[in-house]
């Protein structure tokens, strides 16, 4: 898998632009748990994922977290380079959820390409619209869905990403994804266990009945 | 005030593009309360406000509302033309909060300009980032701020927009802005009245103590 394969508007760049972009790239390896980008403190650059998994989240003053989206192979992270646009007036933290390999595009190089090239600017627009859509989905969830539905949706997403029904995940981690407290998640998971939808053991949630979890969403 | 004055990248367009854009414009007048754009049902076009005030909100299945942002003179509304981008996967409703005059740019004309012109595409990016920032602010409010702070912030915003301490607004309307129920707002406003921050009468909320309302936000 080359960078050219993963960057959808590669062929819309001229030779000089392609050279400038390739020449500026670095490849990075990070371990699970690494914080790649910390809010407004820095302008890390754009991240294009080769393998692994990242999550973007926001933090409250009291240290509570909520996941706003997750990035998988071939996904591009724009908000790690929020300095490329004046109007991005918020900050996110980006953390590796798995060991991750990615290309890093320096913010100034990307910004100059966006200024020159309508295709790059429009691709960036689509990326932003896509993250914006994730956040709109999230706000509807937070406002209007009860927590049982949100926990069920999260578990179903996890088993789809992991490809297994046996999830190595703590109640604390689930709480941080969903913007709530550990105790609340523990209570909900116990309810799911009583209803035979999951089985709980130390550090593991095993999904027993996907259909019943899906039915909760209706 | 001409369209040219209000469209920041006008001078970055060539003569043909300027002509195409001007030739496609229509001016519309709508009364307070008019719904200009109704979710995913239509692709109204881009709205550039000459005078008046619009609000964009989302609706739950049960008919609850929450305001996601408001648009004043010279603001451009992008989400009324969500068909210009594939990745906008959500829908908003746009309603006139006051009698409003605006220019309407057809979505197809704008889309063609975005495709040709990096400045137009980058301007659109900034617009989207700006609305995205509004929604990120909102999600932090909903998740992490108690309702007293949110009601206080709303009242302070209203008196700034209206230029008066005497607000002609119902408890129902405030509830629809903040994504909650009328009864909850009534209870909160009565508490504010007991604390001498506001005075309530039929259809009116008079702000008596801006400083005390501001202090609530801390």
Interface residues (C-beta under 8 A of the other chain):
Chain A: X58 X60 X61 X62 X64 X66 X68 X85 X86 X87 X88 X89 X90 X114 X115 X116 X117 X118 X120 X121 X122 X124 X125 X126 X127 X128 X129 X130 X131 X132 X133 X135 X136 X137 X138 X139 X140 X142 X143 X144 X179
Chain B: X58 X60 X61 X62 X64 X66 X68 X85 X86 X87 X88 X89 X90 X114 X115 X116 X117 X118 X120 X121 X122 X124 X125 X126 X127 X128 X129 X130 X131 X132 X133 X135 X136 X137 X138 X139 X140 X142 X143 X144 X179
